[in-house]
Amino acid sequence: MKVGIGLPPHDPISLVDWARRIEKGPFSAIGMLDRIVYHSPDPLITLAVLAGVTTRVRLQTEVLLAPLRNTALLAKQVASLDRLSGGRFVLGLGVGNYRGPRYDDYKVAGVDRHTRGRRLDEQVAEMRRIWKGEPYDAETDPIGPQPTRPGGPEILFGGFRPRALARIARFGDGFLAAGPPPYVGHLMKEVYGHWRAAGRSGSPRVVAHCYVALGGEDVVDDARTTLVDYYDYTGEAGGIAEYMVTTPRDLRIAIDRYSDLGVDEVMCYCWARDAGQVERIADVL
């Protein structure tokens, strides 16, 4: 079982220290969330910086809200980060939590949230065409650079609703599964069903998100405050905070349960600003 660390949505400067600690530990990846109307840093710019202070771990967006961005520019940014990181970048995509479709993010981006799913499908097809080196149109030259992997980096999709889960089999390489083990298991069954129905060989790679805060009462309180503030737009932030893991024993149990489900990787998303959590999670592993 691979285990990565998801970075907290705090001061960008502190995340360089987090990345260096993660690189030294038994971790597989660094993950970042994506919001515009929040004080969190832009994930693509931040991961580009973190690529420069790491050499081993993968760098993942989980999830990047592609519909908020210009498709051609996003394709160029992703290919650039992929090349700069030596092929360590994984593109996690989505449209926003179904409990609250990010009204504010779509508003400031000037994008119609009602067509976000269809727009994402079109964007993925267009980006893959750009990454193949095809001209943008009859009058425009190709957009570079070329990604490290032919056809572009690995693409994972997050989602909860049937259409979002079906998108994984149609366009993706794997699934970003957010939630406690029983809920993730339910979603995985649906994803596997779509995968088989689409005639895909093998299985999608599954990356589960586990919200974590290890440490004293002050660390846990800080993490819970941040998590509730971040997910306030859903109207269910208190319920989301209830399944945050706060003890080493419970984290070990959670990882084992995800493993029993067949999950390939668990991302431990840290919500407190205390970077010492990296070492505490490493001790559990």
Protein Blocks (a to p, Z undefined) as FASTA:
>chain_A
ZZdddddfbdfklmmmmmmmmmmmmcfbdcddddfbdcbdcfklmmmmmmmmcckbccdd
ddddfklpcfklmmmmmmmmmmmnnopaccdddebjfklgolmlmmmnopafklmmmmmm
mmmmmmmmmmnopafblmbccdddddfbghiaadddddfbfklmmmmmmmmmbdcdeddf
klmmmmmmmmmmmmmmnopghjddddddddddeddfklmmmmmmmmmmmmmmnopmmmmm
mmpcfbfklmmmmmmmmmmnopabdcdddfbfblklmmmmmmmZZ
